[in-house]
Amino acid sequence: MADILLEVCVDSAAGLEAAVSGGADRIELCSALALGGLTPTLGLMHQAARVPIPVYAMIRPRAGDFIYSPVEVEMMKVEIEAVRHAGLAGVVIGANRPDGRLDHAVLKALVTAAEGLGSTLHRSFDLVPDIAEAVDVAVDVGFERILSAGGARTVAEGMEGLQAAIAAARGRVSIMPGAGVTLATIDALLSWPAVTEVHSSCSRVVCASGGKLLAFGFESPEARSTEAAMVAALKQRLRGN
């Protein structure tokens, strides 16, 4: 089995350090992982620019759906420019139309704004009604890869959809499984030659400190902590050990 690249998603300086020390090959940088990830702060971007592996920043200005207004698209272009200025390797973006299909025009505008940076299509892909059509849109727009759980909540539930995406891609774009990728679930993907990279948080749930921090909404009851040991263990498994 060839080495499979491990991308780890983090939303803090501590998570960034844990992912790198554990042996991650690439970072997806964001804020608010409990919400699926939002655009990281400028300070976190600049901190991430110091690490020795590629870092792709999430470009998502708010929680909720991926149907963006013209104003929000302009905001995302500003955030993309911040990623470029910080010296990161790429961006992670997505946009849907009201019917769930990928928004070709918005995606093309954002990828054009990110010219010279790498580009990943995030799990907005998992909301589409037609996987093959969405793969074609991603290829036409020029994405390097599609992050997907096969149209399901987790990779374990979306194996059929992932296989459909890989078949539709025909090697034109990488399909990167993500969502619920752990030591307990990774083996099902290891025999798929088309899978050359996977995405994981390599994290554990941490108990909220409670009190006023939780009561006032200053912390999330679903916070997670990236664990270097989990990164190292998953990377070792991906090496076939």
C-alpha positions in Angstrom: 0.0 0.0 0.0 1.4 3.4 -1.0 1.5 6.1 1.6 -1.8 8.0 1.9 -1.5 11.7 2.8 -3.1 12.8 6.0 -4.8 16.2 6.2 -5.8 17.3 9.7 -8.3 20.0 10.4 -7.6 22.3 13.3 -9.1 25.5 14.7 -6.5 26.7 17.2 -2.8 27.4 17.8 -2.7 24.3 20.1 -4.4 22.2 17.5 -1.9 23.4 14.9 1.0 22.4 17.0 -0.5 19.0 17.8 -1.1 18.2 14.2 2.4 19.1 13.1 4.1 17.3 16.0 1.9 14.2 15.3 3.1 14.0 11.7 0.3 15.5 9.6 1.1 16.0 6.0 -1.2 19.0 5.5 -3.4 21.2 7.6 -6.9 22.5 7.0 -7.1 25.7 9.1 -10.3 27.1 10.3 -12.2 28.5 13.3 -15.2 27.0 15.0 -14.9 23.4 14.1 -18.0 22.7 16.1 -19.9 24.5 13.3 -18.1 22.7 10.5 -15.4 25.3 10.3 -15.4 29.0 9.5 -12.7 31.3 8.2 -9.7 31.4 10.6 -8.6 34.6 12.2 -5.8 36.6 10.6 -3.6 35.9 13.7 -4.1 32.1 13.3 -3.3 32.3 9.6 0.0 34.1 10.3 0.8 31.5 13.0 0.1 28.7 10.6 2.4 30.2 8.0 5.3 29.3 10.2 4.7 25.5 10.1 6.8 23.3 7.8 3.8 21.7 6.0 1.2 23.1 3.6 -1.8 24.9 5.2 -5.1 25.4 3.5 -7.5 27.9 5.1 -11.3 27.5 5.2 -13.1 30.3 3.5 -16.6 30.4 5.1 -17.8 33.7 6.4 -20.7 32.3 8.5 -22.4 29.2 9.8 -25.4 27.7 8.0 -25.9 27.0 4.4 -23.5 27.6 1.5 -25.8 29.8 -0.6 -24.0 33.1 -0.7 -25.2 36.6 -1.5 -23.1 38.9 -3.7 -22.0 40.7 -0.6 -20.8 37.5 1.0 -18.9 36.5 -2.1 -17.0 39.8 -2.0 -16.3 39.1 1.7 -14.9 35.7 0.8 -12.6 37.3 -1.9 -11.2 39.6 0.8 -10.6 36.5 3.0 -8.9 34.7 0.2 -6.6 37.7 -0.2 -5.8 37.5 3.5 -4.8 33.9 3.0 -2.5 34.9 0.2 -1.0 37.7 2.2 -0.3 35.4 5.1 1.6 33.0 2.9 -0.6 29.9 3.2 -0.7 27.3 0.5 -4.4 27.2 -0.4 -8.0 27.7 0.3 -11.0 25.4 1.1 -14.2 26.7 -0.4 -17.7 25.7 -1.5 -21.0 27.2 -2.6 -24.4 25.7 -3.5 -27.5 26.9 -5.3 -30.9 26.8 -3.6 -31.6 23.5 -5.3 -28.5 22.0 -3.7 -26.4 21.9 -6.9 -22.9 23.4 -6.8 -23.0 27.1 -7.7 -20.6 27.1 -10.7 -20.5 30.9 -11.1 -19.7 31.6 -7.5 -17.1 28.8 -7.3 -15.4 30.0 -10.5 -15.2 33.5 -9.1 -13.7 32.3 -5.9 -11.2 30.0 -7.5 -10.2 32.8 -9.9 -9.7 35.1 -6.9 -7.4 32.4 -5.4 -5.3 32.0 -8.6 -1.9 30.8 -7.6 -3.2 29.1 -4.4 -4.3 25.5 -4.1 -8.0 24.8 -3.9 -10.1 22.2 -2.1 -13.9 21.9 -2.6 -15.3 21.3 0.9 -18.3 19.3 2.0 -20.9 21.6 0.4 -20.3 18.8 -2.2 -22.2 16.4 0.1 -25.4 18.4 -0.3 -25.7 17.9 -4.1 -28.5 15.9 -5.6 -26.3 14.5 -8.4 -22.8 13.4 -7.5 -21.5 12.9 -11.1 -22.7 16.4 -12.2 -21.1 17.9 -9.1 -17.8 16.2 -9.9 -17.9 17.6 -13.4 -18.5 21.1 -12.0 -15.5 20.8 -9.7 -13.3 19.6 -12.5 -14.4 22.5 -14.8 -13.9 25.1 -12.0 -10.3 23.7 -11.5 -10.3 22.3 -8.0 -7.4 20.0 -6.9 -9.6 17.9 -4.7 -13.0 17.3 -3.3 -13.5 16.7 0.4 -16.5 14.3 0.9 -18.2 11.8 3.0 -20.1 10.5 0.0 -23.1 12.6 0.6 -23.6 11.2 4.1 -22.9 12.4 7.7 -19.7 10.3 7.9 -17.5 8.3 5.6 -18.6 5.0 7.2 -22.2 5.9 6.1 -21.2 7.2 2.7 -19.1 4.5 1.1 -21.4 4.1 -1.8 -21.4 7.8 -2.5 -17.7 8.0 -2.3 -17.3 5.1 -4.8 -19.7 7.0 -7.1 -17.6 10.2 -6.8 -14.4 8.3 -7.5 -15.9 6.7 -10.5 -17.2 10.0 -11.8 -13.8 11.7 -11.2 -11.9 9.3 -13.4 -8.7 10.6 -12.0 -9.4 14.2 -13.0 -9.7 15.4 -9.4 -8.8 13.8 -6.1 -11.6 12.5 -3.9 -10.5 13.0 -0.3 -12.6 11.1 2.2 -13.4 13.0 5.4 -15.8 13.1 8.3 -15.5 10.4 10.9 -12.1 9.1 9.6 -10.4 7.4 12.6 -8.4 4.4 13.3 -11.7 2.5 13.8 -12.9 3.4 10.3 -9.8 3.9 8.1 -9.3 0.2 7.1 -12.3 0.3 4.8 -10.6 2.9 2.6 -7.1 1.4 2.5 -7.8 -1.0 -0.3 -9.1 1.7 -2.6 -6.3 2.6 -5.0 -7.9 5.9 -5.9 -7.7 7.2 -2.3 -4.4 9.0 -2.0 -5.3 11.4 0.8 -7.7 11.5 3.8 -9.0 14.2 6.1 -9.5 13.8 9.9 -9.8 16.0 13.0 -7.8 13.5 15.0 -9.5 15.0 18.0 -11.3 14.1 21.2 -14.2 15.8 22.9 -13.1 18.0 25.8 -15.4 18.8 28.7 -16.6 22.4 28.9 -15.4 24.2 32.0 -19.0 25.2 32.6 -20.1 28.0 34.8 -20.5 31.4 33.2 -18.3 30.6 30.2 -20.8 28.0 29.1 -23.9 29.8 30.3 -23.0 33.0 28.5 -22.2 31.1 25.3 -18.4 31.9 25.5 -17.5 28.2 25.0 -19.1 25.3 23.1 -20.3 22.2 24.9 -19.0 20.3 21.8 -15.4 21.5 21.8 -12.8 19.2 20.5 -9.0 19.0 21.0 -6.6 17.8 18.4 -4.4 15.1 19.8 -0.8 14.6 18.5 -0.9 10.9 19.5 -4.1 10.4 17.4 -2.4 12.1 14.5 0.7 9.9 14.8 -1.4 6.7 15.2 -3.5 7.4 12.1 -0.5 8.4 10.0 1.3 5.2 11.0 -1.7 3.2 9.9 -1.8 5.0 6.6 1.8 4.0 6.1 0.7 0.4 6.4 2.2 -0.2 9.8 
